């Protein structure tokens, strides 16, 4: 097991290839430890070089509604009036702090997603 930091794309691809070769290694064995460390190194490199932006707040609400099989009426119960839910979904009204709190609590959408500018 000869591990080193991933400093460039060549190192990254080498690490991915090695990870694929030892993917079924048993935990606790030498290759299992290598697999675990490689995973951490790869994750750190990807987080630094391929960051994923937070989703758009309205798209996150729509996605979560779809996952939960919620209608606009269900959303209205969370944020207030049905017309207000329509205005939010059509981007004609901004989310208030109270709406953000309710959406976070009831739809489990992270507040850092909901507070973004849209």
DRENPA-3360 file (N, C-alpha, C; in nm, 2 decimals, always signed):
BEGIN
1 = XXXXXXXX = +0.09/-0.12/+0.00/+0.00/+0.00/+0.00/+0.09/+0.12/+0.00 ~ +0.10/+0.19/-0.11/+0.18/+0.31/-0.13/+0.08/+0.42/-0.17 ~ +0.03/+0.49/-0.07/-0.06/+0.60/-0.09/+0.01/+0.74/-0.09 ~ -0.04/+0.83/-0.17/+0.01/+0.96/-0.17/-0.10/+1.06/-0.20 ~ -0.08/+1.19/-0.17/-0.19/+1.28/-0.20/-0.22/+1.29/-0.35 ~ -0.35/+1.32/-0.38/-0.39/+1.34/-0.52/-0.37/+1.49/-0.55 ~ -0.27/+1.52/-0.63/-0.23/+1.66/-0.66/-0.27/+1.71/-0.80 ~ -0.30/+1.61/-0.89/-0.34/+1.65/-1.02/-0.43/+1.55/-1.09;
9 = XXXXXXXX = -0.47/+1.57/-1.21/-0.57/+1.49/-1.27/-0.51/+1.35/-1.30 ~ -0.38/+1.34/-1.33/-0.32/+1.21/-1.35/-0.32/+1.13/-1.22 ~ -0.29/+1.19/-1.11/-0.30/+1.12/-0.98/-0.44/+1.08/-0.95 ~ -0.54/+1.16/-0.99/-0.68/+1.14/-0.96/-0.72/+1.01/-1.04 ~ -0.69/+1.01/-1.17/-0.73/+0.89/-1.25/-0.66/+0.76/-1.21 ~ -0.53/+0.78/-1.16/-0.46/+0.66/-1.11/-0.53/+0.61/-0.98 ~ -0.57/+0.70/-0.90/-0.65/+0.66/-0.77/-0.78/+0.60/-0.81 ~ -0.85/+0.65/-0.90/-0.98/+0.59/-0.94/-0.96/+0.45/-1.00;
17 = XXXXXXXX = -0.86/+0.43/-1.08/-0.83/+0.30/-1.13/-0.79/+0.20/-1.02 ~ -0.71/+0.24/-0.93/-0.68/+0.16/-0.81/-0.80/+0.12/-0.73 ~ -0.88/+0.22/-0.70/-1.00/+0.20/-0.63/-1.09/+0.10/-0.69 ~ -1.10/+0.10/-0.82/-1.18/+0.01/-0.89/-1.13/-0.14/-0.88 ~ -0.99/-0.15/-0.88/-0.93/-0.28/-0.87/-0.95/-0.34/-0.73 ~ -0.95/-0.26/-0.62/-0.96/-0.31/-0.49/-1.10/-0.29/-0.43 ~ -1.20/-0.26/-0.51/-1.33/-0.22/-0.46/-1.39/-0.33/-0.37 ~ -1.37/-0.45/-0.39/-1.43/-0.56/-0.31/-1.34/-0.61/-0.20;
25 = XXXXXXXX = -1.24/-0.53/-0.16/-1.15/-0.57/-0.06/-1.23/-0.58/+0.08 ~ -1.18/-0.67/+0.16/-1.24/-0.69/+0.29/-1.20/-0.59/+0.39 ~ -1.29/-0.53/+0.46/-1.26/-0.43/+0.57/-1.17/-0.50/+0.67 ~ -1.07/-0.42/+0.71/-0.98/-0.47/+0.81/-0.85/-0.53/+0.75 ~ -0.86/-0.57/+0.62/-0.74/-0.62/+0.55/-0.66/-0.50/+0.50 ~ -0.54/-0.53/+0.46/-0.45/-0.42/+0.41/-0.52/-0.35/+0.29 ~ -0.58/-0.42/+0.20/-0.64/-0.36/+0.08/-0.77/-0.29/+0.13 ~ -0.84/-0.34/+0.23/-0.95/-0.27/+0.28/-0.92/-0.14/+0.34;
33 = XXXXXXXX = -0.81/-0.13/+0.41/-0.76/+0.00/+0.46/-0.72/+0.09/+0.35 ~ -0.66/+0.04/+0.25/-0.62/+0.12/+0.13/-0.74/+0.17/+0.06 ~ -0.84/+0.09/+0.05/-0.97/+0.13/-0.01/-1.03/+0.25/+0.06 ~ -1.03/+0.24/+0.19/-1.09/+0.34/+0.28/-1.02/+0.47/+0.26 ~ -0.88/+0.47/+0.27/-0.80/+0.59/+0.26/-0.81/+0.65/+0.12 ~ -0.81/+0.56/+0.01/-0.83/+0.61/-0.12/-0.96/+0.68/-0.14 ~ -1.06/+0.63/-0.08/-1.20/+0.69/-0.09/-1.19/+0.83/-0.03 ~ -1.13/+0.85/+0.08/-1.12/+0.98/+0.14/-1.04/+1.08/+0.05;
41 = XXXXXXXX = -0.93/+1.03/+0.00/-0.84/+1.11/-0.09/-0.92/+1.16/-0.21 ~ -0.99/+1.06/-0.27/-1.07/+1.09/-0.39/-1.18/+1.19/-0.36 ~ -1.25/+1.17/-0.25/-1.36/+1.26/-0.21/-1.30/+1.40/-0.19 ~ -1.19/+1.41/-0.12/-1.13/+1.55/-0.10/-1.10/+1.62/-0.23 ~ -1.03/+1.54/-0.32/-0.99/+1.60/-0.45/-1.12/+1.64/-0.53 ~ -1.22/+1.56/-0.53/-1.34/+1.59/-0.60/-1.41/+1.71/-0.54 ~ -1.42/+1.72/-0.41/-1.48/+1.84/-0.35/-1.41/+1.96/-0.38 ~ -1.28/+1.96/-0.39/-1.20/+2.08/-0.42/-1.21/+2.12/-0.57;
49 = XXXXXXXX = -1.20/+2.02/-0.66/-1.19/+2.04/-0.80/-1.32/+2.03/-0.88 ~ -1.42/+1.96/-0.82/-1.55/+1.95/-0.89/-1.66/+1.98/-0.79 ~ -1.66/+2.10/-0.74/-1.77/+2.13/-0.64/-1.91/+2.13/-0.70 ~ -2.00/+2.09/-0.63/-2.14/+2.08/-0.67/-2.22/+2.20/-0.60 ~ -2.27/+2.28/-0.68/-2.35/+2.40/-0.63/-2.48/+2.35/-0.57 ~ -2.53/+2.43/-0.48/-2.66/+2.40/-0.41/-2.76/+2.42/-0.52 ~ -2.87/+2.34/-0.51/-2.98/+2.36/-0.61/-3.06/+2.49/-0.59 ~ -3.12/+2.53/-0.69/-3.21/+2.64/-0.69/-3.32/+2.62/-0.59;
57 = XXXXXXXX = -3.35/+2.72/-0.50/-3.45/+2.70/-0.40/-3.59/+2.65/-0.45 ~ -3.64/+2.71/-0.55/-3.77/+2.67/-0.61/-3.77/+2.53/-0.67 ~ -3.66/+2.50/-0.74/-3.65/+2.37/-0.80/-3.64/+2.26/-0.68 ~ -3.57/+2.30/-0.57/-3.56/+2.21/-0.46/-3.70/+2.18/-0.40 ~ -3.78/+2.29/-0.39/-3.92/+2.27/-0.34/-4.00/+2.18/-0.43 ~ -3.99/+2.21/-0.56/-4.06/+2.13/-0.66/-4.02/+1.98/-0.65 ~ -3.89/+1.96/-0.65/-3.84/+1.82/-0.64/-3.88/+1.75/-0.52 ~ -3.88/+1.82/-0.41/-3.92/+1.75/-0.28/-4.07/+1.73/-0.28;
65 = XXXXXXXX = -4.15/+1.82/-0.34/-4.29/+1.80/-0.35/-4.32/+1.67/-0.43 ~ -4.25/+1.66/-0.54/-4.26/+1.54/-0.63/-4.23/+1.41/-0.55 ~ -4.12/+1.42/-0.48/-4.07/+1.30/-0.40/-4.18/+1.26/-0.30 ~ -4.24/+1.36/-0.24/-4.34/+1.33/-0.14/-4.48/+1.32/-0.19 ~ -4.50/+1.33/-0.32/-4.63/+1.33/-0.39/-4.72/+1.44/-0.33 ~ -4.66/+1.55/-0.31/-4.74/+1.67/-0.26/-4.80/+1.75/-0.38 ~ -4.91/+1.81/-0.36/-4.97/+1.90/-0.46/-4.95/+2.04/-0.41 ~ -4.99/+2.13/-0.49/-4.98/+2.28/-0.46/-5.06/+2.31/-0.33;
73 = XXXXXXXX = -5.17/+2.23/-0.31/-5.25/+2.25/-0.19/-5.18/+2.21/-0.07 ~ -5.10/+2.10/-0.08/-5.02/+2.05/+0.03/-4.91/+2.16/+0.07 ~ -4.85/+2.22/-0.03/-4.76/+2.32/-0.01/-4.82/+2.44/+0.05 ~ -4.94/+2.48/+0.01/-5.02/+2.59/+0.07/-5.04/+2.57/+0.22 ~ -5.06/+2.45/+0.26/-5.07/+2.42/+0.41/-4.95/+2.45/+0.48 ~ -4.83/+2.44/+0.42/-4.70/+2.46/+0.48/-4.67/+2.61/+0.49 ~ -4.69/+2.68/+0.38/-4.65/+2.82/+0.37/-4.76/+2.92/+0.38 ~ -4.88/+2.88/+0.38/-4.99/+2.98/+0.39/-5.10/+2.95/+0.29;
81 = XXXXXXXX = -5.14/+3.06/+0.22/-5.25/+3.05/+0.12/-5.21/+2.98/-0.01 ~ -5.31/+2.92/-0.08/-5.28/+2.85/-0.20/-5.23/+2.95/-0.31 ~ -5.28/+3.07/-0.31/-5.23/+3.17/-0.40/-5.08/+3.21/-0.37 ~ -5.05/+3.21/-0.25/-4.91/+3.23/-0.21/-4.82/+3.12/-0.26 ~ -4.86/+3.00/-0.25/-4.79/+2.88/-0.29/-4.77/+2.89/-0.44 ~ -4.87/+2.93/-0.52/-4.86/+2.95/-0.66/-4.76/+3.06/-0.69 ~ -4.76/+3.17/-0.62/-4.67/+3.28/-0.64/-4.52/+3.24/-0.62 ~ -4.50/+3.16/-0.51/-4.37/+3.11/-0.48/-4.32/+3.02/-0.60;
89 = XXXXXXXX = -4.40/+2.92/-0.64/-4.36/+2.83/-0.74/-4.34/+2.90/-0.88 ~ -4.41/+3.01/-0.90/-4.39/+3.08/-1.02/-4.29/+3.20/-1.01 ~ -4.22/+3.20/-0.90/-4.12/+3.30/-0.87/-4.17/+3.45/-0.87 ~ -4.29/+3.46/-0.83/-4.35/+3.60/-0.82/-4.34/+3.65/-0.68 ~ -4.31/+3.57/-0.59/-4.30/+3.61/-0.45/-4.18/+3.54/-0.39 ~ -4.10/+3.61/-0.31/-3.99/+3.55/-0.24/-4.03/+3.48/-0.11 ~ -3.95/+3.38/-0.07/-3.97/+3.31/+0.05/-3.95/+3.40/+0.17 ~ -4.04/+3.40/+0.27/-4.01/+3.47/+0.39/-3.94/+3.38/+0.49;
97 = XXXXXXXX = -3.89/+3.44/+0.59/-3.81/+3.36/+0.69/-3.90/+3.25/+0.75 ~ -4.03/+3.29/+0.78/-4.12/+3.19/+0.83/-4.15/+3.08/+0.74 ~ -4.16/+3.11/+0.61/-4.18/+3.00/+0.51/-4.06/+2.91/+0.50 ~ -3.94/+2.97/+0.50/-3.81/+2.89/+0.50/-3.81/+2.80/+0.62 ~ -3.84/+2.85/+0.74/-3.84/+2.76/+0.86/-3.94/+2.65/+0.84 ~ -4.06/+2.68/+0.79/-4.16/+2.57/+0.77/-4.12/+2.47/+0.67 ~ -4.07/+2.52/+0.56/-4.02/+2.42/+0.45/-3.91/+2.34/+0.50 ~ -3.82/+2.40/+0.58/-3.71/+2.32/+0.64/-3.76/+2.21/+0.73;
105 = XXXXXXXX = -3.86/+2.25/+0.81/-3.91/+2.15/+0.91/-4.00/+2.05/+0.85 ~ -4.09/+2.09/+0.76/-4.19/+1.99/+0.71/-4.14/+1.92/+0.58 ~ -4.06/+1.98/+0.50/-4.02/+1.91/+0.38/-3.87/+1.87/+0.39 ~ -3.81/+1.91/+0.50/-3.67/+1.87/+0.53/-3.57/+1.91/+0.42 ~ -3.60/+2.04/+0.37/-3.51/+2.10/+0.27/-3.41/+2.18/+0.35 ~ -3.28/+2.17/+0.33/-3.18/+2.24/+0.41/-3.20/+2.39/+0.40 ~ -3.19/+2.47/+0.51/-3.22/+2.61/+0.50/-3.11/+2.68/+0.42 ~ -2.99/+2.63/+0.41/-2.89/+2.69/+0.32/-2.93/+2.69/+0.18;
113 = XXXXXX = -3.02/+2.59/+0.14/-3.07/+2.59/+0.00/-3.18/+2.69/-0.02 ~ -3.27/+2.70/+0.08/-3.38/+2.79/+0.07/-3.35/+2.94/+0.08 ~ -3.24/+2.98/+0.15/-3.20/+3.12/+0.17/-3.13/+3.18/+0.05 ~ -3.09/+3.10/-0.05/-3.02/+3.15/-0.17/-3.11/+3.25/-0.24 ~ -3.04/+3.34/-0.31/-3.10/+3.43/-0.40/-3.15/+3.35/-0.53 ~ -3.27/+3.38/-0.57/-3.32/+3.32/-0.70/-3.40/+3.42/-0.78;
% end
